[in-house]
Amino acid sequence: MTSAIEFINVSKSFSKKDGSIQTVLDAVSFSIPKGQTTVIAGGSGQGKSVTLKLILGLMRADSGQVLVQGTDVTRIRGKELEKLRTHFGVLFQGSALFDSLTVFENVALPLRERTQKSEEEIRELVMTTLAQLELSGHEEKYPAQLSGGMRKRVGLARAMQLNPEIMLFDEPTTGLDPVMSQEIYHLFAGTQAEFGFTSIIVSHDIPKIFNLADRVIILERGNMDVFGSPEEIQWSEKPHIREFVKMTMGDIYQSHLVEK
Ligand SMILES: Nc1ncnc2c1ncn2[C@@H]1O[C@H](COP(=O)(O)OP(=O)(O)OP(=O)(O)O)[C@@H](O)[C@H]1O
C-alpha cells in the first residue's frame, strides 16, 4: 500500500523553562496510507498538534525523516515547502474563517490567492462546493451569522477548494453539540468517500470518531502505538492502552476487556 505520509525515527523535544528537556516524540516511525482515514488520539499534551505541525513543515523534527508523498519535509524550505503544502487541506479548531468576509469570499479565498482562475470559474467552483455541503443560500452571510456546525462546513468547503490529496483535521468537532458533531462526521465520511483524499483527524471525541477510522494512532509519552483498525485497540496487552480504552471507550468495549 502506498503511503501518503511516513515518519521514520522522528524525534522532537523542547527545552522547558526549568532547564529540563521534554521529549514529545521519541524516535517514532509510522506510515499513513493513501486514501484512508487515520485518527490520531492521545491525552492532552502528548504531541498530537506537534505531529500535525511536523507534517505541514510548520515545525522541524530534531532528527529523523518526515516524508510527505515521498518528499522529506525536514529537508526543504521556502518555495519548495510552500508547493508541498498545496497538497494539503487544513481544518483547524475554530474553523479559522475570516469574520469580515462572507461565506462565498471565505471559500473563494484559496482559489483567488493560489490559482489564475477567472472570477466566473471561481464562482462556479465555489457554488458547487457550497451546494455539496448544503450551504446554498448562505453565501452572502458572515461567519457570525452561522451556527457552529455551519461554520465547520464552510471551513471544510474552503479546505476542499484546491482538491487537496491530504486533509488534516485538528479537533474538528470542538464546541459542537452531539447532533452537530454527528452531522460533521457524516459529512467527513461522505466527502472522503466521494473525493478519495487521505484524511488525518486529531480528536478527543472517542469512541465516535473511531467509526470513521481505518487506522488509529495513539500517542503517549513520546511513543506511538499504531492499530490497523479501531477494533484492534481493545485486544492490546499494553497497560497504557488498556487504561486508555477504559477511560475513553468505557462500556462500549468494556465487555470485551472483561472477557479477555
Ligand atoms: N513551540 C513549543 N515550545 C515548547 N513546547 C511546546 C511547543 N509546542 C508544543 N510544546 C509542548 O509539547 C507538548 C505536546 O504539545 P501538543 O500541542 O502537540 O499536544 P496535544 O497532544 O495536541 O495536546 P491537546 O490535546 O491538549 O491539544 C506539550 O507539552 C506542549 O507544551
The ligand as an ORCA input file, in Angstrom:
! r2SCAN-3c Opt
* xyz 0 1
  N       6.632     25.569     20.429
  C       6.695     24.873     21.575
  N       7.589     25.200     22.529
  C       7.671     24.496     23.665
  N       6.890     23.446     23.975
  C       5.966     23.093     23.066
  C       5.820     23.772     21.825
  N       4.823     23.187     21.122
  C       4.363     22.165     21.885
  N       5.050     22.120     23.047
  C       4.838     21.135     24.102
  O       4.770     19.860     23.526
  C       3.762     19.058     24.165
  C       2.809     18.494     23.127
  O       2.033     19.565     22.604
  P       0.812     19.348     21.594
  O       0.231     20.711     21.352
  O       1.261     18.589     20.428
  O      -0.171     18.471     22.473
  P      -1.576     17.836     22.048
  O      -1.435     16.356     22.138
  O      -2.010     18.405     20.747
  O      -2.480     18.366     23.244
  P      -4.005     18.885     23.316
  O      -4.859     17.670     23.138
  O      -4.101     19.439     24.694
  O      -4.170     19.915     22.229
  C       3.087     19.952     25.197
  O       3.587     19.651     26.470
  C       3.487     21.353     24.784
  O       3.626     22.183     25.910
*
